[in-house]
């Protein structure tokens, strides 16, 4: 994916590359895109939750690499947007969770 993204971006087909991932390995792709003048948005999150396992309930974490977020042009912390929207009764955010 990284090679194809870089190749397509260098050909001038992207204004901004958006990455929805948390792996710090994408930092190298972001750096390379920046070296070609291409802006990058990363949508990341840091979430803690409890999960039932065969050994009982365990805390689990999903985290986005801080180094990746620091490298990108536009870091978007989705967990913070959702948390703030729920606290302020933002209809757009609350409607995300209406089933």
Short mmCIF file of the C-alpha atoms (twelve columns), coordinates in Angstrom:
data_MODEL
# 
_entry.id   MODEL 
# 
loop_
_atom_site.group_PDB 
_atom_site.id 
_atom_site.type_symbol 
_atom_site.label_atom_id 
_atom_site.label_alt_id 
_atom_site.label_comp_id 
_atom_site.label_asym_id 
_atom_site.label_seq_id 
_atom_site.Cartn_x 
_atom_site.Cartn_y 
_atom_site.Cartn_z 
_atom_site.pdbx_PDB_model_num 
ATOM 1  C CA . UNK A 1  0.000   0.000   0.000   1 
ATOM 2  C CA . UNK A 2  2.760   2.449   0.908   1 
ATOM 3  C CA . UNK A 3  4.591   2.065   -2.399  1 
ATOM 4  C CA . UNK A 4  1.394   2.496   -4.413  1 
ATOM 5  C CA . UNK A 5  0.377   5.530   -2.356  1 
ATOM 6  C CA . UNK A 6  3.765   7.165   -2.826  1 
ATOM 7  C CA . UNK A 7  3.816   6.409   -6.556  1 
ATOM 8  C CA . UNK A 8  0.311   7.797   -7.129  1 
ATOM 9  C CA . UNK A 9  0.974   10.866  -4.982  1 
ATOM 10 C CA . UNK A 10 4.216   11.702  -6.793  1 
ATOM 11 C CA . UNK A 11 2.316   11.620  -10.095 1 
ATOM 12 C CA . UNK A 12 0.285   14.534  -8.734  1 
ATOM 13 C CA . UNK A 13 -2.977  12.687  -8.255  1 
ATOM 14 C CA . UNK A 14 -3.440  13.588  -4.568  1 
ATOM 15 C CA . UNK A 15 -3.759  16.945  -2.836  1 
ATOM 16 C CA . UNK A 16 -3.734  15.355  0.592   1 
ATOM 17 C CA . UNK A 17 -3.144  11.738  1.564   1 
ATOM 18 C CA . UNK A 18 -5.346  10.523  4.438   1 
ATOM 19 C CA . UNK A 19 -4.113  7.597   6.496   1 
ATOM 20 C CA . UNK A 20 -6.461  5.816   8.882   1 
ATOM 21 C CA . UNK A 21 -4.031  3.666   10.810  1 
ATOM 22 C CA . UNK A 22 -2.010  3.717   13.975  1 
ATOM 23 C CA . UNK A 23 1.146   1.841   13.099  1 
ATOM 24 C CA . UNK A 24 4.310   3.881   13.567  1 
ATOM 25 C CA . UNK A 25 5.787   2.267   10.444  1 
ATOM 26 C CA . UNK A 26 3.670   4.668   8.368   1 
ATOM 27 C CA . UNK A 27 5.880   7.484   9.692   1 
ATOM 28 C CA . UNK A 28 8.372   6.653   6.938   1 
ATOM 29 C CA . UNK A 29 5.674   6.992   4.265   1 
ATOM 30 C CA . UNK A 30 4.571   10.336  5.721   1 
ATOM 31 C CA . UNK A 31 8.150   11.579  5.734   1 
ATOM 32 C CA . UNK A 32 8.658   10.530  2.114   1 
ATOM 33 C CA . UNK A 33 5.373   12.167  1.052   1 
ATOM 34 C CA . UNK A 34 6.433   15.377  2.801   1 
ATOM 35 C CA . UNK A 35 9.748   15.319  0.946   1 
ATOM 36 C CA . UNK A 36 7.699   15.541  -2.258  1 
ATOM 37 C CA . UNK A 37 5.556   18.409  -0.916  1 
ATOM 38 C CA . UNK A 38 2.497   16.243  -0.286  1 
ATOM 39 C CA . UNK A 39 0.413   16.959  2.805   1 
ATOM 40 C CA . UNK A 40 -0.752  14.080  5.006   1 
ATOM 41 C CA . UNK A 41 -3.673  13.723  7.423   1 
ATOM 42 C CA . UNK A 42 -3.636  10.874  9.928   1 
ATOM 43 C CA . UNK A 43 -6.826  9.856   11.699  1 
ATOM 44 C CA . UNK A 44 -5.765  8.229   14.932  1 
ATOM 45 C CA . UNK A 45 -7.190  7.167   18.261  1 
ATOM 46 C CA . UNK A 46 -6.234  6.018   21.717  1 
ATOM 47 C CA . UNK A 47 -8.918  3.805   23.213  1 
ATOM 48 C CA . UNK A 48 -9.013  1.684   26.356  1 
ATOM 49 C CA . UNK A 49 -11.724 -0.930  26.843  1 
ATOM 50 C CA . UNK A 50 -12.439 -4.117  28.754  1 
ATOM 51 C CA . UNK A 51 -12.663 -7.456  26.989  1 
ATOM 52 C CA . UNK A 52 -13.816 -10.826 28.273  1 
ATOM 53 C CA . UNK A 53 -11.122 -13.482 27.890  1 
ATOM 54 C CA . UNK A 54 -10.850 -17.077 29.019  1 
ATOM 55 C CA . UNK A 55 -8.878  -15.731 32.006  1 
ATOM 56 C CA . UNK A 56 -11.415 -13.086 32.962  1 
ATOM 57 C CA . UNK A 57 -11.911 -9.446  32.025  1 
ATOM 58 C CA . UNK A 58 -8.761  -7.730  30.731  1 
ATOM 59 C CA . UNK A 59 -8.003  -4.138  29.857  1 
ATOM 60 C CA . UNK A 60 -7.221  -3.698  26.178  1 
ATOM 61 C CA . UNK A 61 -5.717  -0.729  24.375  1 
ATOM 62 C CA . UNK A 62 -5.797  0.522   20.810  1 
ATOM 63 C CA . UNK A 63 -3.232  3.264   20.337  1 
ATOM 64 C CA . UNK A 64 -1.947  5.333   17.451  1 
ATOM 65 C CA . UNK A 65 1.762   6.005   17.284  1 
ATOM 66 C CA . UNK A 66 2.533   9.455   18.655  1 
ATOM 67 C CA . UNK A 67 5.555   9.628   16.331  1 
ATOM 68 C CA . UNK A 68 3.224   9.094   13.360  1 
ATOM 69 C CA . UNK A 69 0.888   11.839  14.537  1 
ATOM 70 C CA . UNK A 70 3.821   14.191  15.127  1 
ATOM 71 C CA . UNK A 71 5.113   13.594  11.590  1 
ATOM 72 C CA . UNK A 72 1.872   14.273  9.704   1 
ATOM 73 C CA . UNK A 73 0.576   17.625  8.499   1 
ATOM 74 C CA . UNK A 74 -2.946  17.249  9.905   1 
ATOM 75 C CA . UNK A 75 -3.259  15.016  12.989  1 
ATOM 76 C CA . UNK A 76 -6.881  14.187  13.815  1 
ATOM 77 C CA . UNK A 77 -7.534  12.443  17.126  1 
ATOM 78 C CA . UNK A 78 -10.879 10.758  16.525  1 
ATOM 79 C CA . UNK A 79 -11.323 9.616   20.135  1 
ATOM 80 C CA . UNK A 80 -11.023 13.228  21.333  1 
ATOM 81 C CA . UNK A 81 -13.533 14.476  18.776  1 
ATOM 82 C CA . UNK A 82 -16.025 11.793  19.824  1 
ATOM 83 C CA . UNK A 83 -15.469 12.388  23.535  1 
ATOM 84 C CA . UNK A 84 -15.915 16.146  23.187  1 
ATOM 85 C CA . UNK A 85 -18.980 15.700  20.980  1 
ATOM 86 C CA . UNK A 86 -20.623 13.375  23.486  1 
ATOM 87 C CA . UNK A 87 -19.919 15.803  26.346  1 
ATOM 88 C CA . UNK A 88 -21.349 18.784  24.442  1 
ATOM 89 C CA . UNK A 89 -24.297 16.866  22.992  1 
ATOM 90 C CA . UNK A 90 -23.059 17.427  19.450  1 
ATOM 91 C CA . UNK A 91 -25.816 15.936  17.268  1 
ATOM 92 C CA . UNK A 92 -23.419 14.894  14.514  1 
ATOM 93 C CA . UNK A 93 -21.253 12.887  16.911  1 
ATOM 94 C CA . UNK A 94 -24.177 11.464  18.840  1 
ATOM 95 C CA . UNK A 95 -25.865 10.334  15.624  1 
ATOM 96 C CA . UNK A 96 -22.809 8.221   14.855  1 
ATOM 97 C CA . UNK A 97 -23.893 5.909   17.644  1 
ATOM 98 C CA . UNK A 98 -27.644 5.712   17.008  1 
ATOM 99 C CA . UNK A 99 -28.567 2.308   15.684  1 
# 
